[in-house]
Amino acid sequence: MSPTLICPCGRKIENASEFKLLYLKKELNEIDILCPNDNCYLREVGYIKFEIVDGKPKFKEASFYPPFVTWNASQLGREKALEELKKVLKELVNRIDWSLIKAPVESRT
């Protein structure tokens, strides 16, 4: 059983699918990773960045913000937390339907 991530707001996150993904920063080619708790004071806990190559989105990097990482490291231990955070980021990137992002990118050029 993998460790449960915890947002500083107190929300336990047992599965990557619980995070909400928001593609609001289109001009920055960035997808926000949001805490599943709508009342979370952090709200945005990370991001997924991509670049446009030959008119198509290509994954660039993904990361959780320091407050989320530090909190989980203090709760789970550094090694367990970093391992779980990396696993969750991979799952989130794989969950994205990149073909849906392609359409808005093409229409803006």
PyRosetta script that sets phi, psi and omega in degrees:
from pyrosetta import init, pose_from_sequence

init()
pose = pose_from_sequence("MSPTLICPCGRKIENASEFKLLYLKKELNEIDILCPNDNCYLREVGYIKFEIVDGKPKFKEASFYPPFVTWNASQLGREKALEELKKVLKELVNRIDWSLIKAPVESRT")
pose.set_psi(1, 129.9)
pose.set_omega(1, -179.1)
pose.set_phi(2, -82.2)
pose.set_psi(2, 152.5)
pose.set_omega(2, -179.1)
pose.set_phi(3, -63.2)
pose.set_psi(3, 150.7)
pose.set_omega(3, 178.4)
pose.set_phi(4, -89.9)
pose.set_psi(4, 126.4)
pose.set_omega(4, 175.1)
pose.set_phi(5, -75.2)
pose.set_psi(5, 152.6)
pose.set_omega(5, -179.3)
pose.set_phi(6, -134.1)
pose.set_psi(6, 127.1)
pose.set_omega(6, 174.5)
pose.set_phi(7, -78.7)
pose.set_psi(7, 148.5)
pose.set_omega(7, 176.6)
pose.set_phi(8, -55.7)
pose.set_psi(8, -21.0)
pose.set_omega(8, 178.0)
pose.set_phi(9, -74.2)
pose.set_psi(9, -10.8)
pose.set_omega(9, 178.5)
pose.set_phi(10, 107.6)
pose.set_psi(10, -11.1)
pose.set_omega(10, -178.5)
pose.set_phi(11, -71.9)
pose.set_psi(11, 125.0)
pose.set_omega(11, 176.1)
pose.set_phi(12, -86.2)
pose.set_psi(12, 137.7)
pose.set_omega(12, -177.3)
pose.set_phi(13, -124.7)
pose.set_psi(13, 107.2)
pose.set_omega(13, -175.2)
pose.set_phi(14, -93.8)
pose.set_psi(14, -15.5)
pose.set_omega(14, -175.3)
pose.set_phi(15, -145.0)
pose.set_psi(15, 143.5)
pose.set_omega(15, -179.7)
pose.set_phi(16, -59.6)
pose.set_psi(16, -28.3)
pose.set_omega(16, -178.3)
pose.set_phi(17, -67.7)
pose.set_psi(17, -13.1)
pose.set_omega(17, 178.8)
pose.set_phi(18, -75.2)
pose.set_psi(18, -26.5)
pose.set_omega(18, 178.0)
pose.set_phi(19, -66.6)
pose.set_psi(19, 147.9)
pose.set_omega(19, 175.3)
pose.set_phi(20, -99.8)
pose.set_psi(20, 139.4)
pose.set_omega(20, 177.0)
pose.set_phi(21, -110.1)
pose.set_psi(21, 132.8)
pose.set_omega(21, -177.0)
pose.set_phi(22, -129.5)
pose.set_psi(22, 118.1)
pose.set_omega(22, 179.4)
pose.set_phi(23, -97.3)
pose.set_psi(23, 78.7)
pose.set_omega(23, -176.9)
pose.set_phi(24, -104.8)
pose.set_psi(24, -34.7)
pose.set_omega(24, -175.9)
pose.set_phi(25, -90.0)
pose.set_psi(25, 64.7)
pose.set_omega(25, -175.5)
pose.set_phi(26, -63.4)
pose.set_psi(26, -39.1)
pose.set_omega(26, -178.1)
pose.set_phi(27, -69.2)
pose.set_psi(27, -19.6)
pose.set_omega(27, 178.3)
pose.set_phi(28, -97.7)
pose.set_psi(28, -0.7)
pose.set_omega(28, -176.4)
pose.set_phi(29, 53.0)
pose.set_psi(29, 53.7)
pose.set_omega(29, -175.3)
pose.set_phi(30, -136.6)
pose.set_psi(30, 138.4)
pose.set_omega(30, 175.4)
pose.set_phi(31, -112.5)
pose.set_psi(31, 127.2)
pose.set_omega(31, -179.7)
pose.set_phi(32, -84.3)
pose.set_psi(32, 141.8)
pose.set_omega(32, 172.6)
pose.set_phi(33, -102.4)
pose.set_psi(33, 118.9)
pose.set_omega(33, -175.6)
pose.set_phi(34, -109.2)
pose.set_psi(34, 146.2)
pose.set_omega(34, 173.8)
pose.set_phi(35, -62.6)
pose.set_psi(35, 141.8)
pose.set_omega(35, 178.9)
pose.set_phi(36, -67.2)
pose.set_psi(36, -15.8)
pose.set_omega(36, 179.0)
pose.set_phi(37, -82.3)
pose.set_psi(37, 113.3)
pose.set_omega(37, -179.2)
pose.set_phi(38, -63.1)
pose.set_psi(38, -20.7)
pose.set_omega(38, -179.9)
pose.set_phi(39, -99.0)
pose.set_psi(39, 11.2)
pose.set_omega(39, -178.8)
pose.set_phi(40, -63.3)
pose.set_psi(40, 135.6)
pose.set_omega(40, 179.2)
pose.set_phi(41, -78.1)
pose.set_psi(41, -21.6)
pose.set_omega(41, 173.9)
pose.set_phi(42, -81.0)
pose.set_psi(42, -43.4)
pose.set_omega(42, -178.1)
pose.set_phi(43, 62.8)
pose.set_psi(43, -67.1)
pose.set_omega(43, -179.4)
pose.set_phi(44, -92.1)
pose.set_psi(44, 117.8)
pose.set_omega(44, -175.8)
pose.set_phi(45, -108.4)
pose.set_psi(45, -6.7)
pose.set_omega(45, 179.5)
pose.set_phi(46, -176.4)
pose.set_psi(46, -172.1)
pose.set_omega(46, -178.2)
pose.set_phi(47, -152.5)
pose.set_psi(47, 160.3)
pose.set_omega(47, 172.4)
pose.set_phi(48, -127.9)
pose.set_psi(48, 122.2)
pose.set_omega(48, 179.8)
pose.set_phi(49, -107.8)
pose.set_psi(49, 148.8)
pose.set_omega(49, 176.6)
pose.set_phi(50, -142.0)
pose.set_psi(50, 165.1)
pose.set_omega(50, 176.0)
pose.set_phi(51, -125.2)
pose.set_psi(51, 163.7)
pose.set_omega(51, 179.7)
pose.set_phi(52, -99.3)
pose.set_psi(52, 120.0)
pose.set_omega(52, 178.7)
pose.set_phi(53, -125.5)
pose.set_psi(53, 119.8)
pose.set_omega(53, -177.6)
pose.set_phi(54, 54.3)
pose.set_psi(54, 39.1)
pose.set_omega(54, 176.8)
pose.set_phi(55, 77.9)
pose.set_psi(55, 6.6)
pose.set_omega(55, -178.8)
pose.set_phi(56, -124.9)
pose.set_psi(56, 146.2)
pose.set_omega(56, 178.5)
pose.set_phi(57, -71.4)
pose.set_psi(57, 139.0)
pose.set_omega(57, 177.5)
pose.set_phi(58, -132.0)
pose.set_psi(58, 127.3)
pose.set_omega(58, -179.6)
pose.set_phi(59, -54.3)
pose.set_psi(59, 136.2)
pose.set_omega(59, -179.9)
pose.set_phi(60, -114.7)
pose.set_psi(60, -57.4)
pose.set_omega(60, 179.8)
pose.set_phi(61, -161.3)
pose.set_psi(61, 158.7)
pose.set_omega(61, 176.0)
pose.set_phi(62, -141.1)
pose.set_psi(62, 144.4)
pose.set_omega(62, -178.0)
pose.set_phi(63, -159.0)
pose.set_psi(63, 151.2)
pose.set_omega(63, 168.8)
pose.set_phi(64, -95.0)
pose.set_psi(64, 150.2)
pose.set_omega(64, 179.5)
pose.set_phi(65, -73.6)
pose.set_psi(65, 152.3)
pose.set_omega(65, -176.1)
pose.set_phi(66, -51.0)
pose.set_psi(66, -41.7)
pose.set_omega(66, -179.4)
pose.set_phi(67, -60.4)
pose.set_psi(67, -37.9)
pose.set_omega(67, 179.8)
pose.set_phi(68, -69.6)
pose.set_psi(68, -42.5)
pose.set_omega(68, -179.9)
pose.set_phi(69, -66.0)
pose.set_psi(69, -48.2)
pose.set_omega(69, -178.2)
pose.set_phi(70, -61.6)
pose.set_psi(70, -42.8)
pose.set_omega(70, -179.8)
pose.set_phi(71, -61.2)
pose.set_psi(71, -46.7)
pose.set_omega(71, -179.4)
pose.set_phi(72, -67.9)
pose.set_psi(72, -35.4)
pose.set_omega(72, 176.9)
pose.set_phi(73, -63.4)
pose.set_psi(73, -37.7)
pose.set_omega(73, 179.6)
pose.set_phi(74, -73.5)
pose.set_psi(74, -27.0)
pose.set_omega(74, -178.6)
pose.set_phi(75, -87.1)
pose.set_psi(75, -38.7)
pose.set_omega(75, -173.2)
pose.set_phi(76, -106.7)
pose.set_psi(76, -14.7)
pose.set_omega(76, -169.7)
pose.set_phi(77, 96.4)
pose.set_psi(77, 144.3)
pose.set_omega(77, -171.7)
pose.set_phi(78, -58.2)
pose.set_psi(78, -50.8)
pose.set_omega(78, -175.5)
pose.set_phi(79, -62.8)
pose.set_psi(79, -48.4)
pose.set_omega(79, 179.8)
pose.set_phi(80, -61.8)
pose.set_psi(80, -43.4)
pose.set_omega(80, -178.0)
pose.set_phi(81, -63.4)
pose.set_psi(81, -48.1)
pose.set_omega(81, -178.6)
pose.set_phi(82, -63.2)
pose.set_psi(82, -39.6)
pose.set_omega(82, 177.9)
pose.set_phi(83, -62.7)
pose.set_psi(83, -46.1)
pose.set_omega(83, -179.2)
pose.set_phi(84, -68.2)
pose.set_psi(84, -40.4)
pose.set_omega(84, 179.5)
pose.set_phi(85, -62.8)
pose.set_psi(85, -41.9)
pose.set_omega(85, 177.6)
pose.set_phi(86, -63.4)
pose.set_psi(86, -42.7)
pose.set_omega(86, 179.7)
pose.set_phi(87, -61.5)
pose.set_psi(87, -43.9)
pose.set_omega(87, -179.4)
pose.set_phi(88, -65.1)
pose.set_psi(88, -41.8)
pose.set_omega(88, 178.3)
pose.set_phi(89, -60.8)
pose.set_psi(89, -42.4)
pose.set_omega(89, 177.8)
pose.set_phi(90, -60.9)
pose.set_psi(90, -43.6)
pose.set_omega(90, 179.0)
pose.set_phi(91, -62.8)
pose.set_psi(91, -41.2)
pose.set_omega(91, 179.8)
pose.set_phi(92, -64.8)
pose.set_psi(92, -43.6)
pose.set_omega(92, 179.4)
pose.set_phi(93, -63.5)
pose.set_psi(93, -40.9)
pose.set_omega(93, 179.3)
pose.set_phi(94, -69.6)
pose.set_psi(94, -24.4)
pose.set_omega(94, -179.3)
pose.set_phi(95, -74.8)
pose.set_psi(95, -22.3)
pose.set_omega(95, -176.3)
pose.set_phi(96, -70.3)
pose.set_psi(96, 133.2)
pose.set_omega(96, 173.1)
pose.set_phi(97, -89.9)
pose.set_psi(97, 93.4)
pose.set_omega(97, -174.3)
pose.set_phi(98, -62.9)
pose.set_psi(98, -23.6)
pose.set_omega(98, 179.0)
pose.set_phi(99, -67.4)
pose.set_psi(99, -26.5)
pose.set_omega(99, 177.4)
pose.set_phi(100, -72.1)
pose.set_psi(100, -28.2)
pose.set_omega(100, 179.4)
pose.set_phi(101, -78.4)
pose.set_psi(101, -28.4)
pose.set_omega(101, -176.6)
pose.set_phi(102, -60.4)
pose.set_psi(102, -41.4)
pose.set_omega(102, -175.6)
pose.set_phi(103, -59.1)
pose.set_psi(103, -51.9)
pose.set_omega(103, 179.1)
pose.set_phi(104, -62.8)
pose.set_psi(104, -33.8)
pose.set_omega(104, -180.0)
pose.set_phi(105, -64.2)
pose.set_psi(105, -44.8)
pose.set_omega(105, -179.0)
pose.set_phi(106, -66.3)
pose.set_psi(106, -37.1)
pose.set_omega(106, -177.0)
pose.set_phi(107, -72.8)
pose.set_psi(107, -20.3)
pose.set_omega(107, -176.6)
pose.set_phi(108, -89.7)
pose.set_psi(108, -10.9)
pose.set_omega(108, -179.1)
pose.set_phi(109, -94.5)
pose.dump_pdb("model.pdb")
